[in-house]
Amino acid sequence: MTESSTRPATALDRGCAAAAGRLEAMLEAARAHLHRLTPAEAYEEQARGALIVDTRTEAQRARQGNLPGAVVIDRTVLEWRLDPTSPYRIPEADGPYVRVIVVCRQGYSSSLAARSLQQLGLDATDVIGGVEAWLEAGLPLDQGPADVRE
């Protein structure tokens, strides 16, 4: 038996489990509003004009590579850069009709981000499995520098 299986649960253990349960509920609630895409579907939508927004960190992009044509926006400023009414928006966010597909490393934080964008009135969703699934699907990467928007 391992130590963790023989010791009684602590308040911290119970608190972490409760937080994990709340986070799972939050994620499930966000995803209930999303029509999530496979990596191939996201790639096809991008070819038809959808904006792929990559929220991964610089270190993650260095390890995994850049997505072709994606705009990189840090999660901390995502809503300000994509809200068409924001004075801090990027030029591509010129109306609520822009299709936004959010991608993160594994497809978790992107679900929360896409739901937040929907609450701003945007047509947003995310990619099931994130960039890890994109790579597994054998979809292309961009060898050039990332299009980072601050």
N, C-alpha and C positions, 0 to 999 in steps of 0.2 A: 504494500500500500504506500502511496505517496503521502507526503506531509499534508498536502492540501486536502486529501480525501479523509484524513484522520482527525484533523482539527475542526472544532466547531466553527460555523459561519460567524464572521464578525459583522459589526454594524457596517463597516466599509464594504464587505462582500455583499451584504444585502442592499446597500446604497448603490453599488455599481450595477447589480442585477436590475434594480428598479430603474436606474437611468437607462440601461440598455433596452429595457422593455419600453420605456417612454420614447426612446429614439426610434425603435422599430415601429412603434405606433405612428410616430410623426412621419417616417418614411413611407409607410403604407398609406397614410392619408394623402400625402403629396402625390404618390403614384396613382392613386385612384382617379386623379384628374388628368393624367398624362396618357397619351397613346405613344408609348415608348417604342423606339426604333431599334432594329438590329443594326450592326455596323454597315451591312450592305445597303439597307434601306436608307440610312443616313447619307451614305456616299452617293446614292442615286438622287436623293433629294437635293444634295449640294449641287449636283450637275444641273438640276432644274432651277437653281437660284437660291436655295436655302443658305443661310449663314451659319457655319459651324463655328462655335465659340468654345475654345479650349481653356479650361480653368486650372489645368495642372500647374504645379510649381516649376520653376526653372530647372531644378534638379531632376524632377520626373521627366520633363521633356528631354533633358540631356541623356537620360538613361534609355528612354523609349523611342525618341524621335518626334518629329513634328508632323502634324497632319496637313496634307496639301490644301492650300486655300483657307485654312482655319485662321481665325482671328483669336489671339491670345489675350484674355482679359482676366486679371486677378479677381478672385471671388469677392474680395472686399469692396470692389467698385463696380461690380457687374451691373446692378440695377441702374446706377447713374450713367453708365456708358450705353445702355440699351434702351432706356426709356426715351421715346421720341420727344417727350416734352422737357427733357432735362437739358440745361445749358451745357452739360458736360458729356453729352452723347457723342458717339462716334458717327461719322457720316453715313454709314450703312444703316443706322437705326433711324431712318427718316419717316417711319410711320408704323402703325400697329399691324400692318399687313405683312411685315417682314417675318418670314419663317426662321425661327432661331432654334438651333439644335445644340444643346450644351453637352460637352464631353469632359469627363474627368478621368482619373486613372482606372477606376473599377465600376463606375456607374452608380455610386451612392450619393455623393455630394451634388452631382449633376441633377439628380431628381429633385432635391430640395431647391436648387438654383432655378431649374426650369419652372417649378411651381411658383416660385417667387416672381418670375418674369410673367407668368400667366396672370398673376394677381395685379400686375401693372397693365394688363390688357394685351399682352403680346401673344402671338401664336408660337408657343415654345414647347419643347419636349427635350428628351435626352436619349442617350444611347445605352442600351442594355449591355452591361459588362464593360463599358467605357473603352479606353484605348487598349486595355489588355485584350478585349474581345476583338477590337479592330485588327490588332496584330495577329491574333489567332485566325482571323478570317482571311489573312493574306492580302489585305487592302494596302494600297500604296502609302508610302511615307514621303515627306518632302525633305530633300537633302539641304535645301537652302536655309537661311535664317528664318526664325519664326516672326510672324507679323504681330508683334507685341504692342498692345495699346494700353497706355497707362492712364 
